Structure formats: C-alpha cells, structure tokens
Amino acid sequence: MTTEHTMRAIVATEPGPAGVLKETRVPKPQPGGTEVLVRVHAAAINPADWKTRSSGGWTGRHGVTEQGVILGWDVSGVVEQVGRGVTRLQPGDEVFGMPLFPHFPGGYSEYVTAPSRQFVLKPATLTHVQAAALPLASLTAYQALHDYAQVKPGQKVLIHAAAGGVGHLAVQIAKALGAHVIGTASAAKHDFVRGLGADEVVDYREVDFAEAVSGIDVVIDAIGGDYFERSLRTMNPGGTLVALSYDVSPEMKARAAEAGVTSDFMLVEPDLAALTEIRTLVVDGRLRPVVDAELPLAEAAKAHELGESNRASGKIVLKVVEE
C-alpha cells in the first residue's frame, strides 16, 4: 500500500502501560454517506484514553484493527473531503468534535472519518490545540450540569477535581449557568481555579470538604471512593450527584435517596446541540480551555504518563500538525 493511501497513527498494540503505544502506518480512512474526512491537527488526551489502554476492553468495538486500537476522541482539524449527502460542512472548514464515542474514531492519527453532525466549526479565537482540548471534557461537564442536574441560577454546585480536564471546564460552565461554584483542589491550584470563576476553593488535602461546605444542590464527582458518601453529607434534599468515573450501585442510590438526593453515573455522548452551545460560550468569552502541555503525536506515550500522574491543570494535547 502506497504512502498516499496510508497515514501515521499511534496504535495501542495490546493492553498495558504507556509503552504499548507505538507509531506506525495504517490505511487512510475514506468518508461514507453523511461522513466527513478530517485532517487532524490536534488530539487531546483524556482519562478514558489511558484507562482503556491499560485495561483493554476494546474487543468488538468499532475502530479496532489487526494492529490494535487507535485511541483518541478529542480532535480538531480541517475537513478534507465530504461523503454523499453532507451539506452542513465542506472541504476547508476548520472543525472540532468528539466523534463516535465510545467507539474509536482514531484521534491519534492524521485523519479521522465520522458523521458530519458530530463536528462543529472551530471558533476563530482558538488554535487547533485549544479546540482539541474541549470536546469530551466540555460535553461531559455540559451534559452533567445542564442536561442531567439542570442547574439553575443561584444554586450551589460542588465540583471535585476542579483543576482537572473536566473540572476546569465544569467550573466555567456552572458559572455561565448562574451557579455559586465551589471547587476542591490542592492548595497549589487554588489561584488557577479561582481564575476560572470559582467562588470558593477547598484544599481537600488539608480540610475535609464534607465539614467545610454545606447547602450544596449539585455535586460533580470524577473521583469516587469515599467522595460519594462524603458528598451526600454536604447536600440539600432535592439535590443531584453526578458520578463521572464510577458506577452508582442500587445500594448507593438508596443511600442517596435517604438524603433526598438523586444520583447516577453519566457517560458522555456525541451531541451536536450541546457542542454548538459550548462553541457559543467560547465565542462569547465565557468558556476557555486551558492546555497544560502540548506534545508531538510521536510522544503519545509520554503524554499518557503525564496524564496518569494527575499533575496537570487543564488538558494535555497531542500536536499532529504544526500551526
């Protein structure tokens, strides 16, 4: 197969540590009906990436090749070709999105194909690296806060890991919805979280947040463990606890119900309406992605190691094309 019909990609050859990520060449995809071919300029890293890489669990999912799986759901790039029936995008459009989740579009590569309605136009104010930092994390935050919890102006929202990939965007989206926002973060990240708009920040290492805050209407929890039970102690009856990183068992739901709280696990979905609203928040200056580190595509393994260290504030992004 000629170079013209192949592309560079980072493939997880088997489940394991970051070292299983290898650069290779794979067939270049072609768009089908309703799909677009996007030349990827940047792809962001998410916890879902390294958790999938380390544990496997990709059997039977779209996007798995004989060589392994190409991870990466957050992409920003340029439409190169449109499939039959596509009218809303055209070649040359700069776009970003979270295509095909939870299947594998193969963001750690030079090209992806996906339905055109899983992308929106990139705001001109953002680079591709910044735009790639948005989709999965901002859609998670928006769907949790707006769709599931239905946050109202004046409500108190507690966001755990407020400096993280989802957390730093959730703080801003909650503020845009009119909430009073409290974030948990280490002391070194308090200025960062306040700069995002948080009204209060709690140092979870020095203070038991369950003793420090009360009257909470909505909790966004991407940590788990004893945070579920402790968060319940802070909440008003009628509140909502959204779990982003763990299943909420029937027993846990029952304990939440005893406190008058609704709780469930939420998994993000591709969502044109929400992504359009996110774009509007960016254009209006009410939402900005923060990129902690940029690395070239070839250093995907290093990016995973950095992500797994939990030291990043904001997002880690792979640059596929130099801007």
PyMOL commands that set and color helices and strands:
alter all, ss='L'
color gray80, all
select helices_A, chain A and resi 3-5+18-20+47-55+116-118+128-132+135-148+165-176+187-195+209-212+227-232+250-258+272-283+297-308
alter helices_A, ss='H'
color red, helices_A
select strands_A, chain A and resi 6-12+21-27+35-45+64-65+68-69+74-82+94-97+111-115+119-121+156-159+180-185+200-203+216-221+235-243+262-265+291-296+315-319
alter strands_A, ss='S'
color yellow, strands_A
deselect
rebuild
show_as cartoon
